[in-house]
Amino acid sequence: MNQANTHSRRTFAIISHPDAGKTTLTEKLLLTGGAIHLAGEVKARGQARRARSDWMKIEQQRGISVTSSVMTFERTGANGETITFNLLDTPGHEDFSEDTYRTLTAVDSAIMVIDAAKGIEPQTRKLFEVCRLRSVPIITFINKVDREGRDPFELIDEVADMLALDVVPMSWPAGMGGLFEGIWSLESHRLSQPEGEAKEYLGNAQAFDGLDDPELAETLSADALEKLQEEAGLAAEAYSDFDVEAYRAGDLTPVYFGSALKNFGVEELIEAIATHAPPPRPQPAEPTEIAPDGKDVTGFIFKVQANMDPQHRDRIAFMRLCSGTFKRGMKLTPSGHGKPIAVHSPIMFFAQDREIADTALPGDIIGIPNHGTLRVGDTLSEKNDVRITGLPNFAPEILRRVALKDPTKTKQLRKALDDLSEEGVIQVFYPEIGGQWIVGVVGQLQLDVLVSRLSAEYKVEAMLEAAPFETARWISGEDSVLDSFARISQANLAKDRDGNLVFLAKSTWDVGYQEERNPEIAFKATRER
């Protein structure tokens, strides 16, 4: 990897509702960025045509993303500077929000993908709210304009109204669906048009002097030209100019129209990330925030992935570097246990592919092979005098008991559940009374992933049975108060894998009832790691 300064890093994620086209856009960004040379649809058959970011067995079977991947690629910017892009691909399926939440703590900006026919959908809004908590700047990409969709003004106004953002259209569709004839850039006055049998954009945008350029009449049909002149002219007048500071503060979103499948708008998104998206930002921490230009190396673990290579039973901790220049072999101290570790084999990622990283700069994501030493939420630093904040655990919405088909594999099950809870796939609760362990998840699909991975990676066949509880809350308070509460409610108490006390509730009503009866106890739906 080329040496470059911190300002050349762009660490971003793509967020969307399922089926809005996120994985296709990810693939096209990598293709346009020169990181891959073969494009293939997500659900196409054959290993070579799988989306490169979806490598886990269950993902390939279902054609969905269920775990976050990291892809790093480089591109030369307009001024000749080499820009390093760190793209974090996040699960789009609603059941995987917790992994996505944590991944969004590691990025400096995001692209929000919206289906032109559907507008803002529930998962998009939920993920946007996570970005808003951290003031993550958003670029909006309205996808699939080559199919029948809603009115462009209606879509833009929905973004403005539902998300309370200022909006600035940067491009405009010349027709949509069956009448689609291209994308007009409101910035450069260039027109990208479909070419060839597949009606794709092949990179041959044509420049014009403006919407009144006579040559446009020779390029577009009369109806498309008239509509484009009317709509794009109105859009240029009706919305405010792009303000990079308002965008970087999370108050404004530039809006691009396009079709990831047909390559429209992809080049513009890369340019927008390179030109407008912020370089590494300061990170919230105690006792004080960490500036990217700080001398000491600091970073935090936002994800742990076990068994990326099933042949070697490896476990990789993904670290977002926040300050300093990391060098291979240096010693860093995890906040989790305070014992320095030497990082001898740090990894840079391209999805499942990897290479050893000799150096890394703020904004970079490196993988650290380890055997359970590092956990999600750990801060790694040279002096162990700082702790990065803001990586929460969320209360599970579904609880299940785990039943082994072969009771002799209890030890293997314990190891598997510890690994998977370390990754954040599940949470494990050990009841104070009774022997059956309980797993908690935020969505149904995570249970399918759990059973699949227990079988495929740990050779443990297990069933999930109904638990007498619906949700969980972490509880805290004075020892004497907790002791008194425990004597009455022991059948509802458990410990998580860190030994924290958890109240298992039969319903959310039960949580409210207990909160009312026990005002000296805090019942928390989130717990910071």
C-alpha positions as CSV (number, residue, x, y, z in Angstrom):
1,M,0.0,0.0,0.0
2,N,1.4,3.4,-0.9
3,Q,2.3,5.8,1.9
4,A,0.0,8.8,2.0
5,N,-1.0,11.3,4.5
6,T,-4.0,11.0,6.7
7,H,-6.0,13.4,4.5
8,S,-6.0,10.9,1.7
9,R,-8.1,8.3,3.6
10,R,-11.9,8.0,3.0
11,T,-13.5,5.4,5.3
12,F,-17.2,5.0,4.4
13,A,-20.1,2.5,4.5
14,I,-23.1,1.9,2.3
15,I,-26.5,1.8,4.1
16,S,-29.9,0.8,2.7
17,H,-33.0,-1.2,3.1
18,P,-32.7,-4.8,1.8
19,D,-33.0,-5.1,-2.0
20,A,-32.3,-1.4,-2.6
21,G,-29.2,-2.4,-4.6
22,K,-26.5,-1.9,-2.0
23,T,-24.4,-5.0,-2.8
24,T,-24.6,-4.3,-6.5
25,L,-23.4,-0.7,-5.9
26,T,-20.6,-2.0,-3.7
27,E,-19.5,-4.3,-6.5
28,K,-19.7,-1.5,-9.1
29,L,-17.7,0.9,-6.9
30,L,-15.0,-1.8,-6.6
31,L,-15.1,-2.4,-10.3
32,T,-14.9,1.3,-11.2
33,G,-12.2,1.8,-8.6
34,G,-10.1,-0.9,-10.3
35,A,-10.3,-3.3,-7.3
36,I,-12.0,-6.1,-9.2
37,H,-12.2,-7.0,-12.9
38,L,-15.3,-9.1,-13.1
39,A,-18.8,-7.9,-12.3
40,G,-21.5,-10.4,-11.4
41,E,-24.9,-10.2,-9.9
42,V,-25.4,-11.2,-6.3
43,K,-27.6,-14.2,-6.9
44,A,-25.8,-15.5,-10.0
45,R,-24.5,-19.0,-9.8
46,G,-20.8,-19.9,-9.7
47,Q,-18.1,-18.9,-7.3
48,A,-16.5,-16.4,-9.7
49,R,-19.8,-14.5,-10.0
50,R,-20.6,-14.1,-6.4
51,A,-20.5,-10.6,-4.9
52,R,-17.0,-10.4,-3.6
53,S,-18.2,-9.0,-0.2
54,D,-20.6,-11.9,0.5
55,W,-18.3,-14.9,1.3
56,M,-20.0,-16.7,4.2
57,K,-21.8,-19.9,3.2
58,I,-25.2,-18.8,4.3
59,E,-24.8,-15.5,2.4
60,Q,-24.0,-17.3,-0.8
61,Q,-27.0,-19.6,-0.3
62,R,-29.5,-16.8,0.3
63,G,-28.0,-14.0,-1.8
64,I,-27.9,-11.6,1.2
65,S,-25.2,-10.0,3.3
66,V,-25.2,-11.1,6.9
67,T,-21.8,-9.9,8.1
68,S,-19.8,-6.8,7.6
69,S,-16.8,-7.0,5.2
70,V,-14.0,-4.5,4.6
71,M,-12.6,-3.7,1.2
72,T,-9.7,-1.4,0.6
73,F,-8.8,0.1,-2.8
74,E,-6.8,3.0,-4.1
75,R,-7.5,5.6,-6.9
76,T,-5.8,8.7,-8.2
77,G,-7.8,11.8,-7.5
78,A,-8.4,14.8,-9.8
79,N,-5.3,16.6,-8.4
80,G,-3.0,13.5,-8.8
81,E,-3.1,12.5,-5.1
82,T,-3.6,8.9,-4.4
83,I,-6.8,8.4,-2.4
84,T,-7.2,5.2,-0.2
85,F,-10.8,4.1,0.1
86,N,-11.8,1.9,2.9
87,L,-15.3,0.6,2.1
88,L,-17.2,-1.2,4.9
89,D,-20.0,-3.3,3.5
90,T,-22.7,-3.6,6.1
91,P,-25.6,-6.1,6.3
92,G,-28.7,-4.7,4.8
93,H,-31.1,-7.2,6.3
94,E,-33.1,-5.8,9.2
95,D,-32.1,-8.7,11.4
96,F,-28.5,-7.7,11.4
97,S,-28.8,-4.1,12.7
98,E,-26.5,-4.7,15.7
99,D,-23.5,-5.6,13.6
100,T,-24.3,-2.7,11.3
101,Y,-24.6,-0.3,14.2
102,R,-21.1,-1.1,15.4
103,T,-19.7,-0.9,11.9
104,L,-21.1,2.6,11.5
105,T,-19.0,3.7,14.5
106,A,-15.9,3.0,12.4
107,V,-16.7,5.1,9.4
108,D,-16.4,8.8,8.6
109,S,-19.2,9.0,6.0
110,A,-21.8,6.9,4.4
111,I,-23.7,6.5,1.1
112,M,-27.5,6.0,1.6
113,V,-29.0,3.9,-1.2
114,I,-32.8,4.5,-1.9
115,D,-34.9,2.5,-4.3
116,A,-36.5,5.0,-6.8
117,A,-39.7,3.0,-6.7
118,K,-40.0,2.7,-2.9
119,G,-38.4,5.8,-1.4
120,I,-37.2,5.7,2.2
121,E,-38.0,2.4,3.8
122,P,-37.9,1.4,7.5
123,Q,-34.4,0.0,7.6
124,T,-32.9,3.0,5.8
125,R,-34.5,5.3,8.3
126,K,-33.2,3.2,11.2
127,L,-29.6,3.2,9.9
128,F,-29.8,6.9,9.1
129,E,-30.7,7.6,12.7
130,V,-27.6,5.7,13.8
131,C,-25.5,7.9,11.5
132,R,-27.3,11.0,12.9
133,L,-26.2,10.0,16.5
134,R,-22.6,10.4,15.4
135,S,-23.2,13.2,12.8
136,V,-21.9,11.0,10.0
137,P,-22.2,12.8,6.7
138,I,-24.5,11.2,4.2
139,I,-24.5,11.1,0.4
140,T,-27.8,10.0,-1.0
141,F,-28.0,7.7,-4.1
142,I,-31.4,7.2,-5.6
143,N,-31.0,3.9,-7.4
144,K,-32.8,2.0,-10.2
145,V,-34.0,5.1,-12.1
146,D,-33.9,2.9,-15.3
147,R,-37.0,1.2,-13.9
148,E,-40.4,2.6,-13.2
149,G,-40.2,4.8,-10.1
150,R,-41.6,7.7,-8.2
151,D,-41.4,11.4,-9.2
152,P,-37.8,12.7,-8.6
153,F,-39.1,15.8,-6.7
154,E,-41.3,13.6,-4.5
155,L,-38.2,11.4,-3.6
156,I,-36.0,14.3,-2.8
157,D,-38.6,16.0,-0.7
158,E,-39.2,12.8,1.2
159,V,-35.5,12.7,2.1
160,A,-35.8,16.3,3.3
161,D,-39.0,15.8,5.3
162,M,-38.5,12.4,6.8
163,L,-34.8,12.8,7.7
164,A,-34.9,16.5,8.4
165,L,-32.0,17.2,6.1
166,D,-31.2,19.9,3.6
167,V,-31.1,18.4,0.2
168,V,-29.1,19.4,-2.9
169,P,-29.6,17.4,-6.1
170,M,-26.3,17.0,-7.9
171,S,-27.7,15.1,-10.9
172,W,-31.1,14.5,-12.6
173,P,-32.6,11.7,-14.6
174,A,-33.6,12.4,-18.2
175,G,-36.8,10.3,-17.9
176,M,-37.3,7.2,-15.8
177,G,-38.3,3.6,-16.4
178,G,-39.1,2.9,-20.1
179,L,-38.5,6.6,-20.9
180,F,-35.1,6.7,-19.3
181,E,-32.5,8.3,-21.6
182,G,-29.7,9.2,-19.3
183,I,-28.4,11.2,-16.3
184,W,-27.7,14.9,-16.4
185,S,-25.0,16.3,-14.1
186,L,-26.2,19.6,-12.5
187,E,-22.6,20.3,-11.6
188,S,-20.7,19.6,-14.9
189,H,-23.5,19.8,-17.5
190,R,-22.5,16.4,-18.7
191,L,-25.0,13.8,-20.0
192,S,-24.4,10.1,-19.4
193,Q,-26.5,7.9,-21.7
194,P,-27.2,4.2,-22.2
195,E,-25.2,2.4,-24.8
196,G,-25.1,-1.0,-26.4
197,E,-27.5,-3.9,-26.2
198,A,-27.5,-3.9,-22.4
199,K,-28.2,-0.1,-22.3
200,E,-25.4,0.5,-19.8
201,Y,-23.3,3.6,-19.2
202,L,-19.9,2.8,-20.7
203,G,-18.1,6.0,-19.5
204,N,-18.7,8.2,-22.5
205,A,-20.4,11.2,-20.9
206,Q,-20.9,14.2,-23.3
207,A,-20.3,17.8,-22.1
208,F,-22.7,20.6,-23.0
209,D,-22.9,24.3,-22.4
210,G,-26.1,23.9,-20.4
211,L,-29.7,22.8,-20.7
212,D,-30.2,25.3,-23.6
213,D,-27.3,23.9,-25.7
214,P,-28.8,23.2,-29.2
215,E,-26.8,20.0,-29.4
216,L,-28.9,18.5,-26.6
217,A,-31.8,18.4,-29.1
218,E,-29.8,16.1,-31.3
219,T,-29.0,13.8,-28.3
220,L,-32.3,13.4,-26.5
221,S,-35.8,12.9,-27.8
222,A,-38.0,16.0,-27.8
223,D,-40.1,14.8,-24.9
224,A,-37.1,13.9,-22.8
225,L,-35.4,17.2,-23.5
226,E,-38.5,19.3,-22.6
227,K,-39.0,17.4,-19.4
228,L,-35.3,17.6,-18.4
229,Q,-35.1,21.3,-19.1
230,E,-38.2,21.9,-17.0
231,E,-37.3,19.6,-14.1
232,A,-33.5,20.1,-13.9
233,G,-33.9,23.8,-14.4
234,L,-36.4,23.9,-11.5
235,A,-34.2,21.7,-9.3
236,A,-31.2,24.0,-9.9
237,E,-33.3,27.0,-8.8
238,A,-35.4,25.5,-6.1
239,Y,-32.7,23.9,-3.9
240,S,-29.8,25.6,-2.2
241,D,-26.2,25.3,-3.4
242,F,-24.0,22.5,-2.1
243,D,-22.2,23.5,1.1
244,V,-19.4,21.1,2.0
245,E,-19.3,22.3,5.7
246,A,-23.0,21.7,6.1
247,Y,-22.6,18.2,4.5
248,R,-19.7,17.3,6.7
249,A,-21.6,18.4,9.8
250,G,-24.4,16.0,8.9
251,D,-27.0,18.7,8.1
252,L,-27.1,18.4,4.3
253,T,-27.1,15.6,1.8
254,P,-26.1,15.8,-1.8
255,V,-28.4,13.6,-3.9
256,Y,-27.3,11.6,-7.0
257,F,-29.6,9.7,-9.3
258,G,-28.5,6.6,-11.1
259,S,-28.6,2.8,-11.7
260,A,-25.9,0.8,-10.0
261,L,-26.7,-2.2,-12.2
262,K,-26.2,-0.2,-15.4
263,N,-23.2,1.9,-14.0
264,F,-25.1,5.2,-13.9
265,G,-23.9,7.5,-11.1
266,V,-21.2,5.2,-9.8
267,E,-18.3,7.3,-11.1
268,E,-19.9,10.4,-9.6
269,L,-20.2,8.7,-6.2
270,I,-16.5,7.8,-6.1
271,E,-15.7,11.4,-7.1
272,A,-18.0,12.8,-4.4
273,I,-16.5,10.6,-1.7
274,A,-13.0,11.6,-2.8
275,T,-13.8,15.3,-3.1
276,H,-16.4,16.1,-0.4
277,A,-16.3,13.3,2.2
278,P,-14.3,14.0,5.2
279,P,-10.9,12.5,6.0
280,P,-10.6,10.7,9.3
281,R,-12.6,12.6,12.0
282,P,-11.9,12.9,15.8
283,Q,-13.2,10.0,17.8
284,P,-15.2,10.2,21.1
285,A,-13.1,9.0,24.0
286,E,-12.4,9.3,27.7
287,P,-10.8,11.4,29.1
288,T,-10.8,13.4,25.9
289,E,-11.5,12.9,22.2
290,I,-8.8,11.5,20.0
291,A,-7.6,13.7,17.1
292,P,-6.4,11.9,13.9
293,D,-3.2,13.9,13.9
294,G,-2.3,12.7,17.4
295,K,1.2,11.2,17.6
296,D,0.4,8.1,19.7
297,V,-1.2,5.1,17.9
298,T,-4.8,4.4,19.1
299,G,-7.6,2.4,17.6
300,F,-10.7,0.4,18.6
301,I,-12.1,-3.0,17.8
302,F,-15.5,-2.7,16.2
303,K,-15.9,-6.3,14.9
304,V,-14.5,-9.8,15.6
305,Q,-14.9,-12.4,12.9
306,A,-14.1,-16.0,13.6
307,N,-13.4,-18.7,10.9
308,M,-12.9,-16.4,7.9
309,D,-10.6,-19.3,6.9
310,P,-12.4,-22.4,8.0
311,Q,-9.2,-24.5,7.5
312,H,-7.3,-22.6,10.2
313,R,-10.0,-21.7,12.7
314,D,-8.7,-18.1,12.8
315,R,-10.2,-15.2,14.6
316,I,-9.7,-11.7,13.2
317,A,-10.3,-8.5,15.2
318,F,-11.1,-5.5,12.9
319,M,-9.5,-2.4,14.2
320,R,-10.2,1.1,13.1
321,L,-7.0,3.2,13.4
322,C,-7.8,6.6,15.0
323,S,-4.4,8.3,15.4
324,G,-0.7,7.8,14.9
325,T,1.2,5.7,12.3
326,F,0.8,2.0,13.0
327,K,3.8,-0.1,12.1
328,R,3.9,-3.9,11.9
329,G,5.3,-5.5,15.0
330,M,4.6,-2.6,17.4
331,K,3.1,-3.3,20.8
332,L,-0.4,-2.1,21.7
333,T,-2.3,-2.5,25.0
334,P,-6.0,-3.5,24.8
335,S,-8.2,-1.8,27.4
336,G,-9.9,-5.1,28.0
337,H,-7.1,-6.7,30.0
338,G,-4.2,-4.2,30.0
339,K,-1.5,-6.5,28.9
340,P,0.5,-5.3,25.8
341,I,0.4,-7.5,22.7
342,A,2.7,-7.4,19.7
343,V,0.9,-7.1,16.4
344,H,3.1,-9.2,14.1
345,S,0.7,-10.0,11.3
346,P,-1.7,-7.1,10.7
347,I,-3.9,-7.6,7.7
348,M,-5.4,-5.3,5.0
349,F,-8.6,-6.7,3.5
350,F,-10.2,-7.1,0.2
351,A,-13.3,-9.0,1.4
352,Q,-11.9,-12.5,2.0
353,D,-8.6,-11.8,0.3
354,R,-5.9,-10.3,2.5
355,E,-2.3,-9.0,2.6
356,I,0.1,-8.2,5.4
357,A,0.1,-4.5,6.2
358,D,3.5,-3.0,7.2
359,T,2.0,0.4,8.0
360,A,-1.4,1.9,8.5
361,L,-2.7,5.4,9.0
362,P,-5.8,6.9,10.7
363,G,-8.9,5.9,8.9
364,D,-7.4,2.5,7.9
365,I,-9.0,-0.8,8.9
366,I,-6.6,-3.5,9.8
367,G,-7.2,-7.1,10.9
368,I,-5.4,-8.5,13.9
369,P,-5.3,-12.3,14.2
370,N,-5.8,-13.4,17.8
371,H,-7.1,-16.2,19.9
372,G,-9.8,-14.5,21.9
373,T,-7.5,-11.8,23.3
374,L,-9.3,-9.0,21.6
375,R,-13.0,-8.2,21.9
376,V,-15.5,-5.8,20.3
377,G,-15.2,-2.4,22.1
378,D,-11.6,-2.8,23.1
379,T,-9.4,0.3,22.7
380,L,-5.8,-0.4,21.6
381,S,-3.2,2.2,22.4
382,E,0.5,2.6,23.1
383,K,0.1,4.0,26.6
384,N,-3.2,2.5,27.7
385,D,-4.4,6.0,29.0
386,V,-7.5,6.4,26.8
387,R,-10.7,4.6,26.1
388,I,-12.8,5.1,23.0
389,T,-16.5,5.3,23.7
390,G,-19.8,4.7,21.9
391,L,-19.9,1.0,21.0
392,P,-23.0,-0.3,22.6
393,N,-24.6,-3.8,23.1
394,F,-28.3,-3.8,22.4
395,A,-31.0,-5.6,24.4
396,P,-32.1,-8.7,22.4
397,E,-35.6,-8.8,21.0
398,I,-35.7,-12.6,20.7
399,L,-34.6,-15.2,23.3
400,R,-34.1,-18.9,22.8
401,R,-32.9,-21.9,24.8
402,V,-30.1,-23.9,23.2
403,A,-30.6,-27.7,23.2
404,L,-27.9,-30.1,22.0
405,K,-28.7,-33.1,19.8
406,D,-25.6,-34.8,21.2
407,P,-25.2,-34.0,25.0
408,T,-21.5,-35.0,24.9
409,K,-20.7,-31.9,22.9
410,T,-21.4,-29.4,25.7
411,K,-17.8,-28.2,25.8
412,Q,-17.8,-27.6,22.0
413,L,-21.1,-25.7,22.3
414,R,-19.8,-23.5,25.1
415,K,-16.7,-22.6,22.9
416,A,-18.9,-21.9,19.9
417,L,-21.3,-19.7,21.8
418,D,-18.4,-17.8,23.3
419,D,-16.9,-17.2,19.9
420,L,-20.1,-16.1,18.3
421,S,-21.1,-13.8,21.1
422,E,-17.6,-12.3,20.9
423,E,-18.3,-11.5,17.3
424,G,-21.6,-10.0,18.2
425,V,-23.7,-12.5,16.2
426,I,-25.5,-13.5,19.4
427,Q,-25.6,-12.7,23.1
428,V,-25.3,-15.5,25.6
429,F,-27.0,-15.5,29.0
430,Y,-26.2,-18.0,31.8
431,P,-29.3,-18.3,34.1
432,E,-28.7,-18.2,37.9
433,I,-31.1,-21.1,38.2
434,G,-31.3,-23.9,35.6
435,G,-28.7,-25.4,33.3
436,Q,-29.9,-24.4,29.8
437,W,-28.1,-21.5,28.3
438,I,-30.1,-18.8,26.6
439,V,-29.1,-16.9,23.4
440,G,-30.4,-13.5,22.5
441,V,-30.6,-11.9,19.1
442,V,-32.1,-8.7,17.6
443,G,-33.7,-10.5,14.6
444,Q,-34.9,-13.9,13.5
445,L,-32.4,-14.4,10.8
446,Q,-29.5,-14.4,13.3
447,L,-31.0,-17.6,14.8
448,D,-30.7,-19.3,11.3
449,V,-27.1,-18.0,11.1
450,L,-26.4,-19.4,14.6
451,V,-27.6,-22.9,13.8
452,S,-25.9,-22.9,10.4
453,R,-22.5,-21.8,11.8
454,L,-22.7,-24.2,14.7
455,S,-23.0,-27.0,12.3
456,A,-20.7,-25.9,9.5
457,E,-17.8,-24.4,11.6
458,Y,-18.0,-26.2,15.0
459,K,-19.7,-29.6,14.0
460,V,-22.3,-29.0,16.7
461,E,-25.9,-29.9,15.9
462,A,-28.2,-27.9,18.1
463,M,-31.9,-27.0,18.3
464,L,-33.4,-23.7,19.5
465,E,-36.3,-24.0,21.8
466,A,-38.8,-21.4,23.1
467,A,-37.6,-19.6,26.3
468,P,-40.0,-18.3,28.9
469,F,-38.6,-14.8,28.4
470,E,-39.1,-12.2,25.7
471,T,-36.4,-9.6,26.3
472,A,-33.5,-8.7,28.6
473,R,-32.2,-5.7,30.4
474,W,-28.8,-5.1,32.1
475,I,-29.4,-4.0,35.7
476,S,-27.2,-2.0,38.0
477,G,-27.5,-0.4,41.4
478,E,-26.2,-0.6,45.0
479,D,-25.1,-4.1,46.0
480,S,-27.6,-4.3,48.9
481,V,-30.5,-3.3,46.6
482,L,-29.4,-5.9,43.9
483,D,-29.1,-8.6,46.6
484,S,-32.6,-7.9,47.8
485,F,-33.9,-7.9,44.3
486,A,-32.1,-11.2,43.5
487,R,-33.7,-13.0,46.4
488,I,-37.2,-12.2,45.0
489,S,-36.4,-12.5,41.3
490,Q,-33.6,-15.1,41.1
491,A,-35.5,-17.2,38.5
492,N,-35.4,-14.1,36.2
493,L,-31.7,-13.4,36.6
494,A,-28.7,-14.4,34.5
495,K,-25.2,-13.3,33.8
496,D,-23.9,-12.4,30.4
497,R,-20.5,-13.7,29.2
498,D,-18.8,-10.8,30.9
499,G,-20.4,-11.5,34.3
500,N,-22.8,-8.6,34.1
501,L,-26.2,-9.1,35.8
502,V,-29.1,-9.3,33.4
503,F,-32.9,-9.3,34.1
504,L,-34.8,-11.7,31.8
505,A,-38.3,-10.4,31.3
506,K,-41.4,-12.2,30.1
507,S,-42.5,-9.0,28.3
508,T,-41.7,-5.4,27.9
509,W,-44.7,-4.7,30.2
510,D,-42.8,-6.8,32.8
511,V,-39.8,-4.5,32.4
512,G,-41.9,-1.4,33.0
513,Y,-43.5,-3.0,36.0
514,Q,-40.1,-3.9,37.6
515,E,-38.8,-0.4,36.9
516,E,-41.7,1.1,38.6
517,R,-41.4,-1.2,41.7
518,N,-37.6,-0.8,41.9
519,P,-36.7,2.8,41.2
520,E,-33.2,2.3,42.7
521,I,-32.3,-0.2,40.0
522,A,-31.3,0.9,36.5
523,F,-32.8,-1.4,33.8
524,K,-30.8,-0.6,30.6
525,A,-31.6,-1.6,27.0
526,T,-28.0,-0.9,25.9
527,R,-24.7,-1.5,27.5
528,E,-21.5,0.1,26.4
529,R,-18.7,-2.3,25.9
